[in-house]
Amino acid sequence: MAFDKRPKELLDALAELELEAKKAETIRRGLESYARAREGRLHNLLELLEPGKKPNLKVWLDKGMAAIRDAHDAFAKLDEGNAWLAGVATQEHRFFFRIYRLGAVAHRDKMVAQTLNLEQAMKEFENKWGKIRDSDKRIDERLKKTAEEYDKMLVEAARCASATEKQARERMLDSFEKALNLGVRGAQLGAVGKVLQLATKTIKMCLDQTKARRLEIFALLSREEQVFTTFKETREIVAEFLEDNGYPMIKDALDDGEDALDDLAKGMITDGQKADAAEFAKEARDELGKVFSAAERQYKDFARKHEHLFFGPLGGSYMQELAENDDWKRFSRSWKDHRRDFDDLLRERTLAASDRKILEVSLDGLDDEARREVYNTLRAACADLLKAWNAWKDFTKDPEWILDSREDVQSILKALR
Amino acid sequence: MLACAGASPRRAGEWVDMAAGHSKLRAARDVREGYEGRRVAWIDWDSGFRGSGLRVGDRLVGDSGGDYSPEAVDAGAVIGASEGGRIGDLGLEAGQTITLHVERQPAIGGPGERLSFTAPLVENRTTRDAEGRRAFGEDGPAHGEKGGFTYAYSSWYEKFRDLVETVLLGWDYTAGYDTRRLGERLEEHRARVEHLEANYPGAFARAAREDLDAALAALAGEARELTEADLEYRKLGDVRGAQISEAADRALAAYLAAAEGAGAGFVDAPFPVPNAFEVDVSELVGRRIRLPEIGDRDLLLEAKRSWYRFGRSQGLYVISRQDPATRPLFRAVDEYIEKVDPNVGRRRLTFFGAIEPIPALVSDVRRSQTEVALRVRPLAALVTDHERPEHRLFVDMEAGASAAEGAPVEAFAGEAALLAVGRPELTPELDPAGVMRALFACLKLGDFDTFLACFATWKVRRHYDRAGSSSYVDLSWVTLNERDAVSVWDSSRRELLADVCGLEVAAVSEPEVVFDAANEPIAAFDPAPEPAKVERVRVLVNHIGRAGDGDGPPRYRTFAGGKYHRKWTLERLDDGPWRVTSAQPI
């Protein structure tokens, strides 16, 4: 029997009362029966402090109340004890009342609730991370695909410009010679014109497509921003959650429970009760420790899974996973390179047209009429191509626009570091 | 009314010789709590004490010969009981005066007022009429005379006297005292008394009239003014519910019309709901939508958030319950329960809102579903009682923002037109009358939790053994457990909506100490017992009901009934708050 100091104390006190033997025997048996029941009740109460999944405060109060009532009623039946038994009953009433009012079980329930909350929250936040990551991955894939298409357009435009420059000049030269030597102009010039017109059309098509791709990228970035904002909100929710369920709160619950137990023995009346109360508090502390350990384990699991993702500074790997800066730097570099190529192509002097020189072919050798004919035929086509090309160059002049555009979106993640 | 018989001729001067003096009082044991003694049960019509001021119910404590000893009281050797010996010891005869000392008790117990009344002793003579029949005095009817009624005067007078005695003992002496029923029974005697006055005018008739009037006055209660505000609680429930429903319908129509007029009308929420992570939803942002009706339990619960959810397989709209924009809804429902219908249970909700730019990522762990939902900011809501759809309220959640600073804002449409009923506040410093008033307010308003908190969680009990007994305070006691509380609650609230229109505290006794740890065995063992002291008071409660018939403005008077409890006890531990220790309905 663990809580036997008080029963022993009572039996010793009974022996000193010098009662008539039969009466003493009756009372002794009554006290022993009470002691057994008392032991059982105390163990039942200790079981309520064990780890579990349900709150036990109400059960504790019900069992505590029953113990209080029994503490009195048990002695009322031994009606030959007179004032001594009445005093014993009152002392035991007080003993169980103190235990009934013990706050430790409420703190135990709090730790149990924290454990369950952490378990559930872990799943919730894990699910949310999965959704965020998958959604971001899908957006990134579409961004990359769109960026690659954009890239293709840049390449196509450069290829077209380069080919046009070569072909247009060759055709021009060919036309000039034929015009000089054979007097044939019209059809040859038509071929040059076609080259110029085709190039203009191609450049315009590239421009439209890159504009569309850029808009698409902006739209995808906007969706990515939604994802990151939701991610940020989830981190805020986790921060709120940890205010009640974080490690400091779990530790506080344990400390409060232990503090409540520290005072238990002090409130008892007799030495025997004090000793039993101290033993009860010791065992209760052990049980609270187990509950704390379970909560602590759950917290550690939670932290392992979510620290640096949903709380704490955002980890580098998560940042990379979401932001994928390397890919975008690569795209930006590529577009920079492509942009440099444009500068060397279809320069203004190449497409400049006058009655003395077109496509950098001098018209000297042709008569005035012939020169005018060449100029009038090709002037518009050159001007159109030049215009289209300038528009193209203007639109693509900032190859780092993607990095700038992502800056706003990434600032959401950067603020979390 | 039967034909009145004429007075019987009598032979003058025919007396039965009884020269010894008599008080013509009847004394009976007083069965009130804590008192062992005798009280005045009746003052005969021909007693010298008629008109002296002595009353039925006065406690007899002594006479000219001094105060009565307990033995004398126990033996009945008091005036009004076995008085012959007493009068003889005093050497008094008929015609000589005797002084009676009595205690007149206050309503709620405690020491009484000591009074003295002096009156002549009379002869216990028998009067006979000309036909030799016993009669009620020289000018009263013969005992056997019926006067056209069913019973003879002697039988009638016995019934009348018993009834008047019961009435004059007061509202709190006899169990089941019902002022209205007793009044009806007394009225049945009016015809007889009037017959007496008409045909046998004299001392007996005068005494009968005095007794009838005194009894009717005792039953009449006291007038009370009850204002519309006092009675407003009776409108809680159906009457107010209908009023607010009409206001809700008007307000909703006006709200929608105003929105339409401002070019900001509501459309039905489009389904399927696009996924904001996958498609561009910017053109939906700001759109004002009417969401499909849901139950108040159509919730999505997360670790730190809860959401009203709209939609299932075709995408979700959600409204955050933690959003400050939603708070007016909760306040409105609380106010509605308090002021209109305390019985509202589950509700149906129809929201009007605007789609927010930032979507919500919500996770239902139980169903293993995580979805991207469109977040809606609530602008207004129609709340309908699930069980009684005729009860509904309309909440404009932006009303607070658009109102002028400091201007009162209705929690729900029509609230301002409701009169305030008054909140119950159970504060620790309330005196016993205050606690009772708080309890009454809880019953009127439907505040069950505060009602339960009015009751004590202890009991002063006695422990008995052969050597004696001792008191202790059982701190595990529950005066009113939840199951009994529901029964007490229901019957009290039914009465407050039926015959009882008001309750008041009529009297509060002085506190008496019913437990003092210093005087109990625990003092030997525990230097600091808790509690050290328990005090108790008795409270008398008046029930107020409507008096008279329906014509004219309503009048209210106090009344008593067999099912109503006037006597209550409250206690407190040490100097703590007072709490009710009577587990009973009103």
Chai-1 contact restraints between the chains, C-beta under 6 A:
chainA,res_idxA,chainB,res_idxB,connection_type,confidence,min_distance_angstrom,max_distance_angstrom,comment,restraint_id
A,M65,B,S476,contact,1.0,0.0,6.0,A-B,restraint_1
A,I68,B,S476,contact,1.0,0.0,6.0,A-B,restraint_2
A,D79,B,D465,contact,1.0,0.0,6.0,A-B,restraint_3
A,D79,B,R466,contact,1.0,0.0,6.0,A-B,restraint_4
A,N82,B,D465,contact,1.0,0.0,6.0,A-B,restraint_5
A,N82,B,A467,contact,1.0,0.0,6.0,A-B,restraint_6
A,A83,B,P521,contact,1.0,0.0,6.0,A-B,restraint_7
A,A86,B,H463,contact,1.0,0.0,6.0,A-B,restraint_8
A,A86,B,S470,contact,1.0,0.0,6.0,A-B,restraint_9
A,A86,B,P521,contact,1.0,0.0,6.0,A-B,restraint_10
A,G87,B,P521,contact,1.0,0.0,6.0,A-B,restraint_11
A,G87,B,F525,contact,1.0,0.0,6.0,A-B,restraint_12
A,T90,B,Y472,contact,1.0,0.0,6.0,A-B,restraint_13
A,T90,B,I522,contact,1.0,0.0,6.0,A-B,restraint_14
A,Q91,B,F525,contact,1.0,0.0,6.0,A-B,restraint_15
A,F97,B,L475,contact,1.0,0.0,6.0,A-B,restraint_16
A,Q120,B,V365,contact,1.0,0.0,6.0,A-B,restraint_17
A,A121,B,A303,contact,1.0,0.0,6.0,A-B,restraint_18
A,K123,B,V365,contact,1.0,0.0,6.0,A-B,restraint_19
A,E124,B,E302,contact,1.0,0.0,6.0,A-B,restraint_20
A,E124,B,A303,contact,1.0,0.0,6.0,A-B,restraint_21
A,E124,B,S363,contact,1.0,0.0,6.0,A-B,restraint_22
A,E124,B,V365,contact,1.0,0.0,6.0,A-B,restraint_23
A,N127,B,S363,contact,1.0,0.0,6.0,A-B,restraint_24
A,N127,B,T370,contact,1.0,0.0,6.0,A-B,restraint_25
A,K128,B,L361,contact,1.0,0.0,6.0,A-B,restraint_26
A,K128,B,S363,contact,1.0,0.0,6.0,A-B,restraint_27
A,K131,B,T370,contact,1.0,0.0,6.0,A-B,restraint_28
A,S135,B,F277,contact,1.0,0.0,6.0,A-B,restraint_29
A,A219,B,D280,contact,1.0,0.0,6.0,A-B,restraint_30
A,R223,B,F277,contact,1.0,0.0,6.0,A-B,restraint_31
A,Q226,B,A276,contact,1.0,0.0,6.0,A-B,restraint_32
A,Q226,B,P359,contact,1.0,0.0,6.0,A-B,restraint_33
A,V227,B,F277,contact,1.0,0.0,6.0,A-B,restraint_34
A,T229,B,I358,contact,1.0,0.0,6.0,A-B,restraint_35
A,T230,B,L361,contact,1.0,0.0,6.0,A-B,restraint_36
A,I237,B,K304,contact,1.0,0.0,6.0,A-B,restraint_37
A,E240,B,K304,contact,1.0,0.0,6.0,A-B,restraint_38
A,F241,B,A303,contact,1.0,0.0,6.0,A-B,restraint_39
A,F241,B,K304,contact,1.0,0.0,6.0,A-B,restraint_40
A,I269,B,F525,contact,1.0,0.0,6.0,A-B,restraint_41
A,I269,B,D526,contact,1.0,0.0,6.0,A-B,restraint_42
